[in-house]
Amino acid sequence: MVNMFVDGEWRTDTYEFEDEDGEFDRQETTFRDWLGDDYPAEDGRYHLYVSRACPWAHGAAMVRSLMGLEDAVSMDIVDPYRDEKGWQFTPEKDDCTEDTVNGFDYLGETYVEADPNYTGRVTVPVLWDRENETIVNNESIEVMKMFAQAFEGNGVDLYPEGMRDAIDEAVDAIYDPINNGVYRAGFAGTQEAYERAVEELFAALDQWDAILEGQRYMVGDGEQLTLADLRMFATLVRFDQVYHTHFKCNRRLIQQYDNLWPYVRDVYQTPGIAKTVNMDHIKEHYYTTHTDINPTGFVAVGPDLDFEADHDRDELPGSPPEELLETA
């Protein structure tokens, strides 16, 4: 069951969208404006709402961190547990904040503040404009691209102009089978839809494991960390702890892959990434919020993973941006 707004009214009697084949059908995001003429990239003007648990929001938080935009774009963090009223602000909880911009109790209040007749789910990330008091964008990859293009930050370029087509192709290639594939498996409405999602997920993981054998990062010759790597990492870092068990993506653990597991450790150890990962939030959200999948609400205790272990991928072509190495 999914709770959402319908014409500005919060409803608890709506259901997850599935197509006629039982496939999980993710709802399109609504706010799709871009930083530019109408929304100039000004330090201090914008605010980011995220959940540490959500992989889509995680991407935006990683770009903000890697580019050193903490002072330019402020950020609030919701409670990992999402109750029937949606994402809540609980500043008394570890690594959670109050709503420092609007003073709301629930993130959903920002949606109806931006559009009193809003219909749709309340999702993260949310990019808020203080000046116009509205949501600029709540589509994760677009927020990531806007940060990478509109702000100079510390000079880190995660979306280089000459590589953008290749980055976009990689982002598109991993979205359906991997990023959304784990959800297609977890929220499948039929056995056939579930098995189809799992087959496509692991076929894609096998393919990328082979690609990453000979190059450090995903795009081109693997010479540079890009937005594509952050999209991949956000799924892989959650995989063994959550998706393998909770979403029944249990054909193989990421730690059993020769190249994907060292790749995850490599990205994790990039300066600015580790502080964006909160595994306690991740596990609490999935195991306690999706009661239709895990009715007991028990949180799985394992596996124990060492993201700080040596990875030896620095011997492959490619390296983190110099600006990140200087801050290590």
N, C-alpha and C positions, 0 to 999 in steps of 0.2 A: 504494500500500500504506500502511495506517495501523497504527501500533503503539499498543497500548492495554493496559490492565489487564483481566483476566478473573478474577473472584473473587480479586482481590488479587495475581495473578500477571502479570508483564509478558509480553506476547505480541507477536511480530513477524510473525505469519502471518495477521493479519486484514486486511480490505480496506475501502476507502472505500465507504460506503453509497450505493447508487444504487437508485432505484426501477425498476419494470419498463419505464419509458419512457426510461431512461438519465439521468434527472434526478439531480443531486447532492442528497443527502438529509442535511442536517446533523443530527448527533446532539444530542439534548436534554442540557442540563446537569443535574447531579445535586444539587448542594448549593444549596438555595434558602431558607435561613433569612434573617430580616431583623433589622436593628438595631431594638431595642425593649425589651420587658420582659425577654426572655431574654438579649438581647445589648445592653445599654445603651450609648449612644454616649458613651464615656469617652475623653478624650484619652490617647494612649499605649497603649491596649489593643489596637488593631487594626493589622494589617500587610498591605500590599498587595504582591502579586507580579505583575510585569508583564513583557512583552516590548515593547521599543520598536518592533519590527517589526509587531506584531499590531494591526490596527485596533480590535478589540474591547477589548483592554487599553488602547489609546491613549485611548479615551473616558474610562475611569476615571482615568487619569493626568491628563487635561486638567481634569476636575472638581476633583481634588485640588489642582492647581496654581492654577486660577482662584479657588478658595475659600480659598486660603492654608492648606491643611490639612497642610502638610509636617511640622509639629511634632506635629500631632495623630495622623496616620496615617503611620507609617514605610513605606518602600518599597524593594524589591529588584528588580533588573533581570537577566533571564536572557540568555544568549548568543543572538544572532539565529539562529545556525546550530543547527538541531534535528536531531541524529543519531538513530540507531535506538533510543537509550535515552531520547529525549525532550529537553525543555528542560533545559539544563545551566547551572550557575553557574560562570562563568569570570572571576573578579575581575581577572585580569591583562589582560583585553581592554578596550579603550576603551568607556566608558559601560556597562560590565557590573559587577555586584557579586557578592560572596559571599552566601550565605544567612545574613543577620545574626541571624535569629531561631532557626532550628533547626540550622544548620550542615550542612544536607544538600548533597549534590553535585548532585542532580537534583530538579527540581520535583515529579516523580512521587512522591517520598518523602513529601511533605506529604499527598498523596491517601491513601496507605495508612496514614499516621499517623492521619488523620481517620477512615478506614474500612478496616480490614484486609482486608475482603472486597470492596473497591471494584471495580466493573466499569464501564469507560468510558475515554474519552480523557483525556489530561492537557492541559488548556487554561488560558489566561490570559484575563482577570485571575483571581486568587485572593485573596479577602479572608479573612485568618487571624485567629483570636481567640487572643491570647496566654494569656488566663486559662484557657479551657477546652481549649486546645491542639487546636483543630479548625478546619476550614474552615467559615466562615459561609455564603459564597455564591461561586459561580464563574460566575454569569450576568451578562454585562457591563452590560446596561441596568439591571438591578436594583441592581448596585453603584453605578452612576452616580446613580440615584434615591436610594439610601440616603444617600450622601454629601450630596446636595443637600438632603435633608429632615431628616436626623438631626443634622447639624453646623451650627453657625452660621458658623464660619470668620470670614472678613473681611466678612461681610454680603452677599456676592454671592449672588443668588437665581437659579439657573439652571432652577428648576422651580417657578415661582410658582403658588400655589394656584389662582388664578383662571384660569390658562392650562393647567392640567395635562391636561384632556381634549383640548385642541387640540394640545398637545405630544405626547401619546400617539398621537393620530391621525397626526401627521406622522411620528413614529418608526415606526409600523406601516406607513405608506404607502411609506416608502423602504426598509424592510428587505428584502423579497423581490426587488424589481426592481433595487435599487442596492447596498445593503450586502452582501447575500448573492448578488445577481445576478452580480457579477464572479466569484464562486466557482462559481456555477451554470454560467457559461460556461467557466471554466478547468478544472473537473473534470467536465464533461459526459461521459457515457458513449456518446453517439451524436451524429451530425451534427445530427440534428433537435433534440435537446435543447440543443445548443450554440447553434444559430441562434435557437431560441425565447428562450433567455436573453438573447442579444445584442439581439434585437428589443425585448424588454421593458425592458432596461437603458436603451437609448438613447431609447425613447419616454418613459421616466420622466425622464431627464436633460433632454430637450427641454422637457418640461412644467415642470420646476423652473427651467430657464433663463428661461422666459417669466414665471413667477411672480416671480422675483428681479429682473426688469427694473424693477419699480415699488416694491420694498420691500427694505430692507437685510438682514433676517433672515427665516427661513422661516415663523414662526408668527404668526397674527393679521395685524396691519397691519405686521409686520416691525419693531416698535418695540423688541424686546429679544432679545439673544442667549440661547438656551436649549439644553437638552440635545439638542433636535432638530438644531440647527446643529452641535453637536459630533459627532453620529452621522454627519451628512452629510460634514463636513469630513474625518473619519478615512478615509473612502473616497476622496474627491476628491483629497486631498493625495498619495495613493499612485497615482493613476490613470495619469498620463502616464508616470511612471517605471517602473511595474510592470504594472498591469492591462492597459494598452493593448497591450503586447508579450507579456508572459508568459502572460496569460490570453486573448489574442487578442480583446480588446475594442477592435478597431482601426478601428471605423467613424469615429471622430473623437477627437481629443485634447481634454481639458478646456480647454487653452489656446486652442482654437479657438472656444469658446463666448463670446459677448459678455458674459454676465452671470455664469456659473458661475466663470469664471477670475478676474475681479475679486473675486468673493465669497470664493473660496479665499484670495486674498491679504489680504482684509479680516480674515477670521477668524484667519489666521496671524499678522497684525500686532497682534492683541489681546494686551495684556500678559499673559504667563503661558503663551501657546500655543507660541511658537517653541521654547522650551527642551524641550518634550515631543516634538518632531519630530527624529528621527535618520534621515536618508535613507540613510546608509550601512548602518545596521542593517536598514532596510526592504528595500533592494535585495539585500543579502547573504542575508537569510532566504529570500525568494521564489525567487531565481535559483539558489541552491545547495542548498536543502532539497527542492524538488519535482523530484527527478531523473527522475520518470516524464514530466514535462512538458518539462524542460530537462536532458537527460542529460549534456550537456557540463559543466554547472555554471558556464558563463561568465556573468559579470554584465554586463548591458547598460550601456554607458557614458553614455547620454543618456536623454532630452534635458536640456539645461541650462535650468533654470527660475529666475526671479527672484521669489521670494515676497515680497521687500521692495519691489517696484516700487509706485508710486502706484496706487491703485484708484478713488479718487473716489466711493466708495460712502457716505462720510459725508455726502453731500448728499441721500441718500435718507432717508425716514422711519425712525427708529430709531437707536440708538447703544449702545455698550457700557455696562455698569453704571458709575455714577459711581465706585464703589470701585476699579474697574480703571483708569479714567482717572487717578485720583489717584496710582496707583502707576507710571504710565507714565514 
